[in-house]
Amino acid sequence: MPVCAVSGSSGIELQQMSSTADACSGVVLLQPDDVPPNPFYMDMQTGAEVAGAVAAVWLTGWGIRMAINALRDNSTDGAT
């Protein structure tokens, strides 16, 4: 549950908050359970799968580009 830390006359006062949407005039302190997990965290296997997928898409695009260039170069051969 989040806590609101406010600087008061007797020092820093901590106030429990029912949710992070509550108003706080100080600093909101969050517990690890209040923070959503990092959506960009990947373990080694997932990272390797993403890297393989990116390489496969790049290789497919490169292959299509080379095929188009080969067809274009062949179609102009012999024509003057």
SULBEL-V868412 format. One record per pair of residues at least 6 apart in sequence whose C-alpha atoms are under 6 Angstrom apart, sorted by sequence separation. I is the first residue (numbers start at 1). J is the second residue. If there is no record, write none. Layout:
BEGIN
I,J
I,J
END
This chain:
BEGIN
6,12
6,13
5,13
5,14
4,14
4,15
3,15
3,16
3,17
2,17
6,26
5,26
5,27
4,27
4,28
3,28
3,29
2,29
2,30
END
